[in-house]
Amino acid sequence: MPTMVSRVCLLLVVVCGLLSSGVNGFTIGTHCQCSQNLYTEVRPAGSSFRLPTTQLNGFRSFLRDVFSRSKTQDGKAEKRAAPSALTAPPDMTTDASKKPSRIPIESCSLCIIGGGVSGLTASITASSSNKNDDKIVILEASETLGGRVQSDKTSDGYTLDRGFAVFIEEYPFSKAVLDYEALKLGKFLPGALVKVKGSDTLARVADPLRQPESLLDAVLAPVGSLIDKIALLPLIFTVRTKTVSELFQEPETNTLDALVNKWRFSDVILDRFFRPFLEGIYLAPLEEQSSRMFSFIFKMFSEGAATLPAGGMGAITQQLVDKATAAGADIRVDHAVSKISQNDQGFLLETLDGGTRLQAKSVVIATDGDVAQKIISQLEGFESFEALPKQKQREVGCVYYSFKSEVPVKDPILILNGIGKERGNEENPVNNVCFPSCVAEGYAPAGCGLCSVTLLKGAMDVYKGREEELDHAVRNQLGTWFPDQKEDILNTWKLERIYSIPKAQPSQFNGPLPANVNGGRNCGTYRGKDLPKGLFVSGDHMATATLNGALESGVNAGAAAAKALK
């Protein structure tokens, strides 16, 4: 009979073997940091689904078996037959999902899988639409809520949004769902500063319609010809006089085609303004962006301000969490759903750790498109969904620096890399820069500053696995943009963190499920097939690749779920 020491040794061997083979398999809703705590790969929380891992369940049973044999009776180890050499340790090769579970089944009216913006909004909408005091449970796989809209707080008092983003105050569903006064929004100035190749100063792209005093700057700015600036007038007139619905009814093409052939802009203004500006928003080349989405976002920027909430973009999520909690939602983090099945009472859900079994009358899958597809494929009649093409995801990187020296640009304004074809290469990885501490409160301690640098996928790919070299390249490039602060940038600015965000946005043009649908897709269908009664899908992939789309799809799914419960 093995001794306790030998059992511990055997246990260590098994642990090492499981770790090396990747016990955690499919994990979404977490972010992984390197040992230096400076590099972070962000995976969108709100996914809340992980494939069941038979190996993990078997290992738990094996642990119980190993330690139960170490118990003693009258000073002697309890004797128990060792497993046959031809038989794996208990449950290691058994599908644990087929074993009858002893975990009691909870009941709820509505279960929402995913605690991102869309899932939280669905909960709030369902609560306000249903007066029956139905129990609503939100299951989130990760440790935090908010999905793509989160902020991290550093030990030295800085707020780092997980990828640079702005809050556009004219978004229709933002105005309907959120309390702007409570967010204490700080506004960006209209327009942008542009780094133009061969110039030692930053050029100003101004909006003379909202800032008449900037008319001369707008005319003289070296970001395009006079003809380009005149061509802006009919574009602005069109987006301002048409409704959002009318803009989405226009014939769709890619944005590059629209800018060149419809609006007649030159390559100069494309390279110096439209490419860095729009690619910084939609994280894709102009030829992979929807012309309708361009018209929509241009309308939003021309009619309202880009802003940042006090304390970071995570304040939006916190407000939604507070609203959902106040409405009675039971929100559970670290609850990754591993299994879903349909029955006469609705749907039975089980979590990865085996600690929760939930019977729900209705379910909203508020995850990214890939995860929603995996969940739905578990249901009878939908097995083929697993093999369907996946929706393309957009990637982005973000680098944060803190500093106590003079801020290079005091104005709350976006700064674009307008150098043209060299933008995004190894020597010029930066796409755009912002100083959030100049825009809203709470991003930096008093007397300090914070710099946010956005890098598109191409630049992140170039420096993959070379974070120290990326840091040097970014500092060197910023030093050429802000020569008066070059020494501080190179020597005293502190690198706070580098974020890599592989699922920053769903694709909005071509491919399966392009996220460019104003009003949102029918939340009771998916990939052209009606879903079982009581099952709904939400997320920006079901509407538009924007915060507005996430909110809109959440409202749609929440209202549909509330109606189904009546």
N, C-alpha and C positions, 0 to 999 in steps of 0.2 A: 504494500500500500504506500503510495507516494507520501512524502513528508510535506509539511506546510511550505517549507523552503522551495521544494521542487514545484509545488503548485504555483507559487508566486513567480518562479522562473518561467513556467509554462505560460502563465498569464501575460508576462511581459513579452514573450515571443509572439503571442496571439495579437496583443495590442499593436506591436510594431508592424506585424504583417497586415493588419487591417488598415492602419494609417497609411502604409506605403501603397496599398491598393485603392485608396481613396474612398473611405467609408462614406463620407458626406456626399459623394456623387454630385447630383444636381442640386446646387444651392443658389437660390436667388433671393435678394433682399438683404444682402450683407455687403460690407465693404472691408477690404483686406489692406492692412498697412504693413509696410516693410519695417524692418527692425529699427530703422532710424526714425520711425514715426513721422516721416515727411512725405512719403509717397502713398497715396491712397487710390485704390481702384474701387470706384463706386458702382455697385450693382443696384438697380432700382428697387427700393423697398416697395411694398405693396404687391409684390408678386405672389407671396403667400402660398406657394405650392412647391413641393419637392417630391420627386419620385420616391415611392416606398423603397426602402433598402432592406431586403431580406437578410443580407449579411449582418446589418446592424442589429436587427431584431434577434437573430440567432446568437449574436455575441452577448447580448444582454442576458439571454437564458443561460449561456455558457458561464457567465460571471456568477450568476446565482448558484449554479451547480458546483462551481469550483469552491466558493466560499461556504456553501452549506456542508461540504465534506470536511471543512476545517473545524466544525463544531465538535466538542468533546462530550462524552458521557462517562462519568466516573474516571476522569483523567485520561481516557483513551479516545482516539479519533473514531468517529462513527464509521462503521464499515459499510461501504456501498459498492456494488459491482461497477467496475470501470467499463467505459464504453468499449465495444468490440473494436479491434484494429480495422475492421472493414466498415465501421460505421462512423460517420462524422459526429463531433460533439453535438449535444442536444440542440435541435432546431437550426443548426448551421446551414442545412440544405433544405429546410422546410419553409414554404411560403407562409409566413406568420399571419398574413391577411386571411387565410383560409381557416385559421383556428378560431373557435368561438371566444370572443373577448369577454372578460369579466368587468370591463369598465362600464359603469352605468351610462345610459343614454340620456343626455339632456335634451330638452325641447325648447325650440324658439320659433317665432313666426318668420323671421327673416335673418338669414346669415349672409354677411357680405365678406367675400374672400378678397382681402387686400385693404390695407389702411392708408392708401395714398390719397391724393386730392379727390379723385373720382369716387373712391369708396366712401370716404368721409362725407362727401356731398350727397351721395346716394342715401346714406343713413339719415342725414339731416332732412332731406326731402321726404323720405318715407315717413319719418316721424311726424312731420308737419302735415302730411297729406292723410294720415290715418289716425283716427280718434279712438281706436279700440285698445290703446295701451299695449300694443303688440310688442313682444320682446324682440329686440334687435341685437345681434351679436356680430362684431367685426373681428375676423381672424387675420392677423398680420404675421408674416413669417419672420421678419427681422425684429431687432430690438427697438427700432424707432419707427415713427409714423411719418407719413408725408410723401413717400415715394421719391420722385425727382425733386420735390420742393422741400429741401432741408438745409439747415445751417449747423455748422459745428462751432463750438466755443473753445478757444484755446486757453491754456492756463495763464497766459499773460494778457488776457482781456480782449482778444480780437474775435470778430465774427466772420467765419468763412462760409459763404454759400457753396453748396456742393455743385460747382460749375457756375460760372457767371450767368446771371439771368436778370432781366428787368421785369417789373410789373407794369403793364400797360393799363392805365386807368380807364380807357374807353372800352375795354372788353365788356360786351353786354352782360355776360353771365357773372363776371367779377362784380359788376355793379349790383346785380340782383342778389348775390349770395353773401358778399363780404361787407364788413363795416369799415369803410375807408378811414373814418375819423379815428377809430381805435388803432389802425395800422400806422398812423402818423407818417404818411408817405412823404418822402423827400423827392423832389422833382429834378430830373435832368433838364438842362437847357435844350431847346430845339436845335436840330442840326448836329454837327460833329466837327471835331478837329481831325485833319488828315495829314499824315506824313507822306509827302510827295518826294519822289526820287530827285536828288540833286538840289533840294532846298534845305536850308538850315533851320527854317521856321515851320511851324505847323499851319497849314491852310485852314480857313474857317468855312465850313459849309453851313450857311444860315438859312432860316425860314423867314423870309421878309413878310409873309402874310401874318405870322404870329409875332414877329419882331421887326416892325417897320424900320426901326433904327439900324437894322443890320442889312438894309438893302444894298448899300455900297459894298459891304463885305461879300454879299452873295454874288454880285456882278463881277467883282475883281478876283474872286477865289480861283486859283489855278487848278481846279479839279475837273474842268470841262470847258468847252467853247461857249461863246455867247449863244450859239444856236442850241447847244445842250440845255442851257439855262432857260431859254425861251420854251423849249420842248417840255420843260417841267410844268409849265402853266396848264396846258390841257390835261396832263396827267392828274395834277392836283384838283382841277375843276371836276374831272370825271369821278374821282373817288369821293369827293366831298358832296357831290350832288346826287350820287346813286346810293341806294340803301345797300346794306350788306347782302341781302338776298339777291338784289339785282346784280351785284358784282359776281356772285357765285353762279349766276345764270349765263354769264358770258361764255363764249366758246373757249375751251381750255387748250392751252399749249404750255410749253415750258417757259420759264421766266426770261431766259436769254432771248428766245424768239420774240417774245412780247416787247422787250425793251428795245431790240434792234429793229424789228420789222413793223411793229405797231406804233411805238413811241419815237422811233428814229434817233436813239441816242448813239453817240460815238463810242469807240473803243476807249477813248481817254477817260470819259466819265464812268464807263463801266469798270475799268481797272482801278480807278482812284476812289470811287465811292460805292457804286452798287455792288460790286463783288465782295469787298470786305464787309460792307454793312449787312447785306442779305445773307451771305454765307455765315456770318457770325450769329445770325438769328436762326436760320434753318439748317445750318451745319452740313450743307451739300452744295455742289457746284450749281450755278444758275440753270444749267441745262437739265438738272434733276430736281428743280423746284417748280411748283404749280403756278401758272400765271394768275389763277384765281386767288391763291394764297398770297401772292405778291400784292394784288390789288387790295385784299383785305387788310394786310398788315400796314400797307402804306396809308390806308384810310385811318386806321387806328392811330398811327403816329402823327398824321396831319391834323387830326381833330383833338387829340388829347396828349398828355405827357407820358413819357417813360419815367418810371419812379422806382424807388426802393423803399420797403417798409423799415421803420426803425427796428433795429435789432436783427435785420436780415430777412431773407425770403422765408425762412422757417417760421416767421411770425404769422404768415398766411396759414400754414399748416396748424399752428397752435390755436389760431382762432377757430378753425374748422373742428379741431379736436374738442375745444371747449363747448362749441355749439352742439356737437354730437353727444357729448357726455351730459350736457344739461338736458338734452332731449331724452335721455335714458339709455343710450346705447351702452352695451357691455363690450368694451374694447380690450382685446387680448393680444399682446405682442408675443413674439417667440412661439407662435402657434401656426406652424406650417402645415397646410392641408396636404395629406398624402393620398387620400382616396375619397371619391364621391360616387354615390350610386343612387338610383331612383327607386322609390317604392310607393306604396299606396298613400302614404302620409306626406309625400313630397320627396325630400332628399336626405340621405344619411351621409354625413361627413366625418372623416377620421383624421386626426393630426399625426404627424410623423412620429412624435414621441410616444404615441399610443395612449396618451393621457386624456384625450378628449374624444368623445363620440357625440355628435350633435345631429338631432333630427330637426330639420327645418322645413316649413311649409313652402318657403320660397328662397331662392338663392340669387345673389348678384355676384358675378365674377368680375371684380374690379382690379384686374392685373394687366400687365402688358400683353400684347397680342400672342406672343409665342406661348406664354404660360396658359392663357385662356384656351388656346388650341389644345394643349396637353390635357387640361382638365376635362374639357368637353369630350375628348377622344376616349375617356374612360366610360362614358355612358353607352348603353346598348343602342346600336344603330348609328353611332357616331365614331366607331373605331377607325374609320378611314381618315379621319381628320389628322391623325398623328403623322401621316405621310404627306400631307398637303404642303406646298411651298410656304416658307415662313416669310413674314413681312420683314423687309429690310430695316435695320436699325441704324441710326446716325450716331457717330462718336465724336467726342470732344475732350479737350484737356484744359486744365486751368491751373495757373501758378499764382500763389499769393506771397507777397512780401510785406513785411511791416517795417516801419522806420520812424525815427524820432527827429529826423532832419526836415528841412523845408520840402513841402509837397511841390512837385514839378508843375502841376496844373491845379490851380485853386478852384476853378470853375467846375460845377457839377456837369460834366460833359463827356461824351464818349470820344475816344481817340482811335482812329482807324489806320491800318497799314495800307496806304495807297501807292506803294512803289511798283505795282504791276506784276509782271510774270514771276518775279523773284519772291513774291510773298509766299511764305510757308516753306521755303527751302531751308537747308541746314544752317545757313548764315542768318536767315531772316524768318525765324519760326513764328513770330508774333502775328496774330490777326487783328486783335483790338485790345485796348487797355482802358481801364477805368480806375478811378480812385473812389471807392464806395464811401470812405470816411468823409468825403466832400459832398456827398449826396444825402445821406441820412444818418441819424443818430445811432449809436450803438455798435458801429463797425470797428471802432478803435478807441482805446483809452484817451482821455483828454490830453491834448498836446502831441498826439501820435497820429500816424497815418497808415493807411492800408492800400496797397496796389493790387489790382486783379488783372491778370494777363490771360487772354484766351488763345488757345492754340487748336487749330483744326486737325482732323484726323491725319492728314499727310505729314504734318510736323511731328505729331505724337508718334507716328510709325517710324519716322527717321530716328528718333531718340529713344525708342523702346529699349528698356533695360540700361539706359545711359542717363539716368536722372541728374547726376552731377554735371555732365556735359551740357544737358539741357539748361540747367540753372545758369551756367556760364554763358551760353549762347543768348539766353533771354536778357541777362544783365548787360551784355555787350551791345545788343540791339537797342535796349532802352537808353543806354548811355549815348547813343547817336541821336535819339529822339529828344533827349533832355540833357544837352551838353553842360548846362550850368550845375546839374546835380550828378554828373557822371561819376565823380569820385565817391560820393555817398552810395550811389547805386551799386558800384562795383565792390565797395569795401565795408559799408556799414549796414546796408539793408539786410534784414534777416529773412531768410527763406522760411515761411511758415508751413507751407504744404504744397505738394503737387497732386492734383486730382486727375485721374484717368477715368472717363465715364463712357463705357462701351455701349450703353443703351440710353443715350441722352434724349432721343426723339425717335418716333416712328417715321418711316419714309412717307412723303406726302405726294409723290408723283410716280405713276406707273407701278408695276408689280402688284402683288395681292394686297387688297385692303389699303389703298393709299389714303392717308389721313388728311383728306381735303374736302370733307363733307359738311357743309354748313347745315345746322339743324341736327346733325348726327344721324347715323344709321339706325335702323330699327333694332332696338336692343333685345328684341325677342327672337331675332334670327342671327345666324353667324355663317359666314362663307356661303350665303345664298340658301341656307337650310333653316327651316323653322326649328327652334329649340323646344324641349319639353315644356309643358305648361308650368309656369312658376320660375323658370330659369331665365336670367337676363345677363347681358354683358355690358360693361362700361369701361371707359378708359379713353385717353386722347386718340388712340388708334381707331376708335369708333366714331370720331368726329373730325376735329382738326388737330394738327400737331402743335398745339398751343395750350397754355394754361386755361384759356377760355374753352377749348375743346374738352379738357379733362372735367371742368366744372359742368359744362353743358351735358356731357354724356352721363355724369353722375346724377344730374337733375332728371334726365330722361329715364334712367334705370330705376331711380328711387321712386318716381311717380308711377312707373309701370308695376313695380313690386307692391306698392301700397294698394294699387287698384286690384291686383291679383289676390290680396289678402282680405278684401272686403267680402 
